[in-house]
Amino acid sequence: MFDLVGPLYRRAYRKVEQDAPIEGLSVGVRAVLNLLREHGPMTVPQMGRAQALSRQFVQRMSNEAAGLGLVEFVANPAHKRSSLIRLTEKGRAAITAVIDRERAMLGPAAGQVTGDEVDACLHVLSSLLRLLDDVEVD
């Protein structure tokens, strides 16, 4: 499975990078925007944990997104030193356009797999992700 997931990820990454000039988004900024679209305002550490990325990388991508007017930093009532990051309307429009374009491009694949197959794939990948989260790294 990992022999397929790696190439799939890299091809998807290249495709996002190819299409980035359309919305002006890097893969990293796209990931931040998508997390915020799915989960609402989050802190940098929360986003880092959700994507298994370093806090520093997420901070750079968040700063880049803020520079483009796609996100804004707002006060976090739960933690004075860790701001919440939330989508702006411009950011919501940008990530919606990216997702819509990706879904249109992948639409033909929908006829090749059943809903049950997608559910089974999601179950397996989620289980592996949880298993790897529990693995201690020396």
C-alpha positions in Angstrom: 0.0 0.0 0.0 2.8 2.4 0.9 4.3 1.7 -2.6 1.2 3.2 -4.0 0.4 6.0 -1.5 3.9 7.6 -2.0 3.6 8.0 -5.8 0.0 9.0 -5.4 0.9 11.8 -3.0 3.9 13.0 -5.1 1.7 13.1 -8.2 -1.0 15.0 -6.4 1.6 17.4 -5.0 3.0 18.1 -8.5 -0.5 18.7 -9.8 -1.3 21.2 -7.1 2.0 22.9 -7.7 1.2 23.0 -11.5 -2.2 24.6 -10.8 -0.9 26.9 -8.1 -0.6 29.9 -10.3 -4.3 29.9 -10.9 -5.0 30.8 -7.2 -1.4 31.6 -6.3 -1.2 28.9 -3.7 1.7 26.7 -2.7 1.0 23.1 -1.5 1.7 24.2 2.0 -0.7 27.2 1.9 -3.3 24.9 0.3 -2.9 22.5 3.2 -3.4 25.3 5.8 -6.4 26.7 4.0 -8.0 23.2 3.6 -7.5 22.5 7.4 -9.2 25.8 8.3 -12.0 25.1 5.8 -12.6 21.7 7.3 -12.1 22.5 11.0 -12.6 26.3 11.5 -10.1 28.5 13.2 -7.0 26.7 14.6 -3.7 27.5 16.2 -0.4 26.7 14.5 0.4 23.8 16.9 -3.1 22.3 16.3 -2.5 22.4 12.5 1.0 20.9 12.9 -0.4 18.0 14.9 -3.2 17.4 12.5 -0.9 17.2 9.6 2.2 15.7 11.3 4.1 18.8 10.2 6.6 21.0 12.2 5.2 24.0 13.9 7.8 26.1 12.1 6.6 25.0 8.7 3.0 25.6 9.5 3.9 29.1 10.9 5.7 29.9 7.6 2.7 28.7 5.5 0.3 30.6 7.7 2.4 33.8 7.4 2.5 33.3 3.6 -1.3 32.9 3.5 -1.7 36.0 5.7 0.5 38.0 3.4 -1.8 37.0 0.5 -4.8 38.1 2.6 -6.1 34.5 2.7 -6.0 34.1 6.5 -6.0 36.3 9.5 -4.6 36.0 13.0 -7.1 36.6 15.8 -7.0 36.5 19.6 -7.4 33.1 21.1 -9.5 33.2 24.3 -8.1 29.8 25.4 -4.4 30.8 25.0 -3.0 34.3 25.0 0.2 33.5 23.3 -1.1 31.2 20.5 -3.3 33.1 18.1 -6.1 31.5 16.2 -5.8 31.5 12.5 -9.0 31.8 10.4 -9.9 32.0 6.8 -10.8 35.3 5.3 -13.5 35.5 2.6 -10.7 35.7 0.0 -9.1 32.6 1.5 -12.4 30.7 1.6 -13.0 31.6 -2.1 -9.5 30.5 -3.1 -9.6 27.1 -1.4 -13.2 26.5 -2.6 -12.0 27.1 -6.2 -9.0 24.7 -5.7 -11.2 22.0 -4.3 -13.9 22.4 -7.0 -11.2 22.2 -9.7 -9.6 19.1 -8.1 -13.0 17.4 -7.8 -13.8 18.2 -11.5 -10.4 16.7 -12.6 -10.9 13.6 -10.5 -14.6 13.2 -11.4 -14.0 10.5 -14.0 -12.4 8.3 -11.4 -15.6 8.2 -9.4 -17.2 5.9 -12.0 -14.4 3.4 -11.4 -14.8 2.8 -7.7 -17.9 2.1 -5.5 -18.8 4.0 -2.3 -18.0 0.8 -0.4 -14.5 0.7 -1.9 -13.9 4.3 -0.9 -15.2 3.6 2.6 -12.9 0.6 2.9 -9.9 2.6 1.6 -10.6 5.4 4.1 -10.9 2.8 6.9 -7.6 1.2 6.1 -5.7 4.4 5.7 -7.2 5.9 8.9 -6.3 2.7 10.8 -2.7 2.9 9.5 -2.4 6.6 10.4 -3.6 5.9 14.0 -1.2 3.0 14.3 1.7 5.1 13.1 0.7 7.9 15.5 1.1 5.4 18.4 4.7 4.4 17.2 7.4 6.0 19.4 10.3 7.5 17.5 13.7 7.3 19.1 
